């Protein structure tokens, strides 16, 4: 009796390649391969209110996560950075010494959250998330001249997105909780970026891209918007007076972003649309808070009334 032939399961097409130009690690002075994404491997989907571009899986290539190719990681010393910064910091001895001394701490911290990651194979979603966490820890040791606070803000929110994807793939491993942790870190770093910029201690005006995702550069206005949307969605709720105070500040900042509502190179259409929506959400929250406050009787006046009569 002839056995029925099983249908062939087609493997997804190759999505990445090793660049002929290797990357030199400035910490251990070893070269390692640079993995890059082939062009034409993604099918762009919608843009979220966090300015995160979603991608639709294709029949030929399956699910592709362009984010994970924006960071490089040395497999020997586990230094991880945005690709351009490997060259940028090569002569900064203080930063390099700090990074060299922190080698084992980086590895142990990342293994605790992303076990079994591998920096040598074609990167997976897990490997990509691990590289982002390595980068987050690496920028902690880098001089302010390289805008590490902003880069940690951008890396943190991307890491939150990647952890959301991991949670879909392997639920029950607390990646949903870890994602929220990185959202909160991102909120802190975006807020600190704006403070540092205003004080002149860490300028960000010379950066090639402000993200937050890899598909579009939303500029400095994108930083203002990201600080506001993250505060709205992931900010603290214990001190509501402080929360509403920040809502008011962010509402004014958002109003300055879209102005009269015309898009241009500095304020692209998608940013304006999301800024308008966030402005309305903040405005509604503040109106509701004011109406609740108006309904609460003034206790001090009531006590005074009873004292007189």
N, C-alpha and C positions, 0 to 999 in steps of 0.2 A: 504494500500500500504506500503510495507516494505521500510524503509529508507536505502539508500545506506550507508554502513559503511565506515567512513572516514579512509584513510590509517594512520597507526600509524607513528608518527614522533619520531624517536629514539633520545633520548638525548645523548650528548657526554658522554663518560665514565669519571669516576672521575680521575682527574689528580694530585690532591695534597692531603696531609694528615697532621694531627697535630702530631708532634713528642711527644713521651712520656716525653722527656726531655724539660722542659720549660726554657725560657730565663729570667734571672733576670735583670731588668733594674737598672743600677747603679745610675741613677739620682733620681728616685722616690722609689726605693727599692721594686717594685712590680713585680711579675712574670707574664709573658704573654706567650701565646702559640706560638710555632715556626711552621710555615707552610712550608712544604717542597714538592718538586715535586717528584712524583712517578717515578721510573726508567722505561724506555721503552715507554715513552709517546711522544717522539719527533721523527721526521723524518728529519735528517739533509739535508739541501740544499747547495747552493753555498756560497762561502766566498767572501764578497765584498772587494773593495780596501781599506776600512777602518777596515779590519780584523773583520768584523761583520758577524757572522754566521746566515744565513737565514734558516728557517725551513718550510718544506712543510706540510700543513694540512693533517691529516689522517681522514679516514672515521669514525674511532672509537672515536677519541679524539678531532677532529677538530683542530683549531688553538691553539698552545701552545707557550708561550713566556717564556722560561727558565730564562731570565734575571730578571724577577720580583721577583724571589724567593731568590735572592742573598743578599737582604737587609732585615733587620728586623726593625720594628717600634713599639715602645711602645704605646699602645692605650690610656694610661693615660697622659703621659707628652710629647708625640710626639717626643721623641728622636728616631732617625733612624741612623743605622750604618750597615756596613758589619758585618755579624753575629759574627765573631771572636773578633771584637773590643768591644763588650759589656763586655767581661771579661778583655780585655787588659787594659781598662781605669778605671777599678773599684776602683783603689787606687789613682787616679790622682785628688786630691781635687780641684785644680785650674780649670781644664777642666770641672769637674762636676758642680762646682758652676757657671761657665760661661754658661753651657748648661741649668742649672736650671733657671737662670735669663732670658734666651732667649726663654722660652717655648711658650708664646703667640705670639711673633714675628714670630716664625717658622710656627705656625698654620695659622696665618692670611696671611702670604706670600704664603703659599701653597694653601689655599682656594681660593685665587684670581685667580689662574691659573687652579687648578684642583678641582672645586667645587664638593661637595657631595661625596668626597672620604670617605672610611670607613676602619678603621684599624682592625675591628673585624671579618668581613665576609671573605669567601674565596676570595682571592684577584683577582680583575679584572685588565685589562690593565690600566685603569684609576687609580685604587688604587696603582698599582705597580709604575706608573710614579710619583704619589704623594709621595710615600715612598722614591723614589730616590731624589726628590727635598728636602724632609725633611732631608735626609742624607747629601745632598750637603750643606745645611744650618747648620747642626749639626757639620760637620767637620770644618766649619769656626771657631768654638770655641775651637777646640782641639789642644793641644800642638804639636809642630813640631816633637817631638820625635816619634809620631805615623804616620809620613809621610802624613799629611792631604792634602798637595798641590797635590801630585800625586793622591791620592784617589779622590779628587775633579775633577781632570782631567778625570779620568776613569769614575766616576759617571756622569759627564757632557756629555760625548760622548754617554754613554748608554742612558741617558735621552733624548738626541737628537734623537736617534734611536726609542725610545718608542713614542716620540711625532710624529715622521714620521708615525708610525703605527696608532696612534690616529687620525691623519689627514686623513688617508685612511678610518677609521671607521666613523668619524663624521666631514666631510669636512665643511668648513665655520665657524669654531670656532677658527681660527688663530693658530692652532697647527703647521702649516707649518712655520709660522713666529717664533713661540716659539722654534721650533726645531733649526732654524738657530741661534737664540740667544744662545742656549746651545752649539752648535758647536763652536761658537766664544769664549764662556767661556772655553770650553775644550782646544782650541788652546792656550789661555792665560795660563791656568794652566799647560799644558804640557811644554810650553816654560819656565815657572817659575820653574818647577820641575828640568829641566836640569840645569838652572842657580843655583838653590839651591844646587844641587848635586855637581856641579863643585866648588862651594864656600865652601862646607862642612857644610852648615847650616841646611840642611835637607836631610840626607842620605836615600836612598831607597834600599840599598843592602840587607836588611834583610826581605823583603816582601815575603810571600808565593806564590803570583801570581801577575803578572803585566797585565793580560788581554791582550787586552782591553775587549774582550767578555768572556763568561764563559766557552767556549768549549776548549780553549787552552791557555797556558801561553807562551807568546812570549818574556818574559824576558825584560831586559833593552834595548836591541836592538829594541824591540817593542815600547818603549817610543820614541826613536829617530825617528823611522819610522812614528809614529802617529803624532808627532810634524810636520814632513815634509809634510805628506799628508793633514793634516788639514790646514797648511799654504797655500798649493797649491790650495785647494778647497774653503777655507773660509777666507783667510787672506785679509787684507785691500788692496784696489786698488787706494786709493787717491794719495799716494806717491809711484809712480812706481819705482823710484830709490831704495827706501828702499825695495820694494817688490822683485826686481831682486837681490838685495844684499842678502836677505834672501834665495832666490832660490839658489844662488851660494853656500852659507854656507850649505844648506840642501843637495845640490847635492854632496858635499864633504863628508858629514856625511853618506849619503846613500851609497856612493862608499865604505866607510869603513865597512858598514854592510855586503855586499855580497862578498867583496874581490874577490877571484878567482872563486867564484860561487859554491863552494861545500857546500851542506847542512850538518848540524850537530845538536847536541842537542841545542847549543847556537843560531844557525841560521837555523831553520827548513825550509823545502822546500817552503811552501806557503809564508813565509815572504820573502824569497829570490826572488821568482817570482814577487811578488808585488813590492819589492824594485827595481828590474831591470826595471819594467814598469814605476815606478815613476821617476827613474833616467833618462830614455829616455824622459819623458814628461818635466822634468825640463830642460834638455839639449836642447830640441827643443825650449822651451820658451826663453831661454837665447840666443840661436843662432839667433832667430827671432828678439829679442830686439837689438842685436849687429848689425844685418844687417840694421835695420831701422835707428839706430844711425849713421851708416856709410854713409847712403844716405843723411843725413842732412848736408848741407854745413856749414863750419866753418865761422860764421858771422864775427868774429873778424879779420880773415885773409882777408876777402873781403873788410872790411872797411879800413884796412891798405893799400891794393892794390890801392884803389881809392884815398887815401891820397897822395901816392907817385906819381901817374900819373895824 
